[in-house]
Amino acid sequence: MATVISIINVKGGVGKTTTAINLAGEMAKKKKKVLLIDNDSQSNITQILNINCEFNLYDLYTNNKVGFEDCIESHNPYIYVLSNTIDSAILESMLTNKMNRESILKNKFLKFNNDFDFIIIDNSPFLGITVQNSLVMSDYFIEVIDNSTSALQGLNMVNKVVEEMNESGLNPNLKLLGILRNRFERRTVFNKQFDEVVQEELKGNLFQTIVYSSVKYKEAAALHRTIQEYDVERSKVYSALYKEVLARL
């Protein structure tokens, strides 16, 4: 049975997609089979990993005849992608009046006979129906923050949505796996002070691993690669993150 993890924050630009791709890259390096679900209409995972498939997430949400198995293509022998398209930008309005709209992904996933070890879902910053679908389907979620106060405010909004899901019974078992500090700068006084505040406020929920800013992650993405396929030295931080994830699971 695959472990399903949502990557989330209301704030854009914190590096959710980079986290999803490179955590999957580390899992693949350990010979774990991973499905990346591109649950964001910007379709960044689809573009970065250069995925082309006849059907995509838009079809999965809107076409009763399309299942998970119809929308998946491989990036390499261990990483597979359920792709997306800009057409998904209209899903929020399309699905508003649909029955069980928060559980579309989960209901189709339950019919999907898969052999994945992990499923990682990358999400839009907008806390709408598609993100709710991601959380309903997930066992855990990872919150990603950068060194900005708006990222911390985003966490509070995510936590409210998760609490509502627990209380409503949509997913009473959904758990926070951890909070990842991403795109941090090493040498600024502000960053040091900000990190002290974060550690005080978030305490045991923080991963010890911190992903610092580097152009190497952008270079890898531009070449349609995970960081493990591009730069061994820069991939080490994701090895540390993966170990923390396993320990918390």
N, C-alpha and C positions, 0 to 999 in steps of 0.2 A: 504494500500500500504506500503510495507516494505521500510524502510530507509536503503540504501546500503552504507557501509563505508569500504574503503580500508585502510589497515594498511601497511605502506610503509617506506622504506629507502634503498638507494643503499648499505649502509654498512651492513654487516652481524654481528650477535652477539649483536645487540642492544636490543633485547628482543621483537621483533615484535610478535612472536608466543605466548609468555607469555602474552603480552598485549591483543591479540585477544581472547585467551581462558578465561582470568580472567575478561575482560570487559564483555564478554558473560556470564560468571558466575554471575556477578553482575546483569545483565539484567534478567537472569533467576530467581535470588533471588527475583526480583521485579515482578515475574510472567509475564515477557515478553518472547515471543517465538522467539528464535534466531537460524539462520542458520549460521554456520561457514563453509566457503569455504576454503579448504586447497589448495591454488593456488601456491604451492611450491613443486618441485619434491623431496625435502628432506622429505616431508610428515610428518613433526613433529606433526601437530595437529592430524592427523590420528593415529599416534603411541601413542601419549600421552593420547588421549581419547579412545584408544583401539577399533577403528572402523573397522569393516569388512563388505564390501558390494560387491555384484557381479560386479557392474559397478562403475567406479570412474571418476575423472576429465580427465584422459587420454582418456577414452571412450567418454566423453562429447565433447572434442575438435575434435576427429577424426572420430567418428561414427555418421552419420546423423540420425540414428534410435534411438540413446540414448538421452534422455532428462533429465532435472534436477531431475524429480521425480524418475528416475531409480537409482540415485547415492547417495541417502540420507539415513542415518541411525541415530537413536537417541542415544544420550549419557544419557539423562534423559528426563523427560516429557517436558522440556522447551528448551533444547539445542539439536540441530540436526547438523550433520556434512556431508558435501559433501567431500568425502575422495579423497586421491591422492595416487600415486605410483611412485617409482623411474623411471618407464618407461617414465614418463613425461619429463625426462631430455632431450629427443630427440625431444620434441615438437617444439623447436625454429627452427630447421632445417626442420622439416616436414611441418610446416605451412607457411614457407617463401613465397611460390608461390601460396598460397591459396587466392581466392577472399575474400574480406572483412575480412581478417584475424584478424584485431583488434576488430572485433565486433561479433565473434563467440559466446562468452558467453552471450552478451547482447541479441542477436537474439534468442537464445534458452531460455533465461530467460523471454523474452516477451511472450513466449508460456506456461510458467509455472504458473499454477493457485495455488498460495500459500497464506497462512494465517500468515506468519511471521511478527513480528513487526520490527525486525532488521535483516540485513544480514551483516556479518563481513567477509572480505576477507583478509586472510593472504598471503603475497607475498614473492617471492624470492628476494634476493638483486640485481639480474640481471635485468636491465631495458629492457627486451625483449618483445616479442609478448604477452606472457601470462600476464605480468604485465600491458601492454597496454590494454588487454582485461578486466582486473580488473578495471582499471580506467575508461574505456569507459562505463562499466556497473554501476559505482558508482555515488552516489549523492555527497558524501564527501570523503575526505581522511584525515587520521591522520598520521603525520610524527613522528617517534619514534627516539630519539637520546640518546646515552649514553654520558659520559663525555670524548669525544675524538674529536679532530679536524677533523678527517676523517668523523665522523658522520655529522658534519656541512657542509663539502664539499659535502656529499651525498645529503643533502637537496637542494643544488643549482642545482644538476643534475635532481632531481625529479621535481623541479619547472620549469625547461626548458621543460621537457616532457609534463607537464600539460599545459604550455603556448602553445606548439605546438598543443596539442589536442584542446584547445579552439579556436585557429586560424584556424585549419583545419576543424572544425565543427564536429569532432568525438565525443566530449562531451563539448559543450560550456558552460554547466551549472555546471561543476565540481567545487567544492569549498573546500578550506582547512578548516577543522573543528578545527584543533589545532595541536600544537607540544608538545609531551609528553617527559619530561625528565625521563629517565628510567635507572635502574641499576646505580644510583648515589651513591657515598659514602658520608657518613655524616661528617666525621671528618678530612678529609685531607685539607691542605691549598690549594693544587692545585684545588680540587673540588670547594672550595669556590670562588677562583679567576675565574675559568672556568665558574661557574654559573653566576658571575657578568657580564662576557663578553656576555654570552648567553642572559641574560635579556636585556642587552643594544642593542644587534644586532637584536633580534627577537621580543622583546617588546610584543605587543598585541596579537601575534599569540601563545604565550606560554600558556599552561594550568597552572593554579596555582598549581595543584597537581604534586608532585614529587614522583616517585616510587623508593625507596632506595633498594639497594642490600640486599637480604636475602636468606639463604639456604632453607627457607621454600617453596619458589616457585619451586625449583628443587625437593624437597621432594614430593610436591603435584603432580608434573608432573610424577615422578617415580611411583606414586601410581594410575595414570590415573584419577586424580581428578582436578577440579578447586580449586583455593585457598579458595573459599567460602565453599567448601566441606571438606576442610582440616584444615584450621586455621582461626578462626573468627577474631582474632586480626590483622593478616596480610592482611585480605580482606578489612579492613576499607578504605584503600587508594583507592581501586577501587570503593567503594561507593562514595567517593569524586569525582573521575574522572567521574563517570556516571552522577552525578549531573551537572558537568560542561558541559558534552556532551549534556544533555537535554537542558540546558540553551542556548547553542549555536545553537542547532537545532531550 
